[in-house]
Amino acid sequence: MTSDARSLSPLEQREKRAIALRMREQGYTYRAIGEAVGVHLRTVAHWVEVAQRQGKSAAIEGG
């Protein structure tokens, strides 16, 4: 089940993004990552895209 990650604290948001990016590096699909961290697969795809364009730390920090 997905939830609105924007309602989480900034720390919790960063933790979810870090876990998601680590899982993607390990070869997990966007769907599997989304299910694991509780966000939509498009959200995971966005985080990965930001990491590719701006770097992993920028994706984890968000904003």
Secondary structure by P-SEA (a helix, b strand, c coil): cccccccccaaaaaaaaaaaaaaaaacccaaaaaaaacccaaaaaaaaaaaaaccaaaaaacc
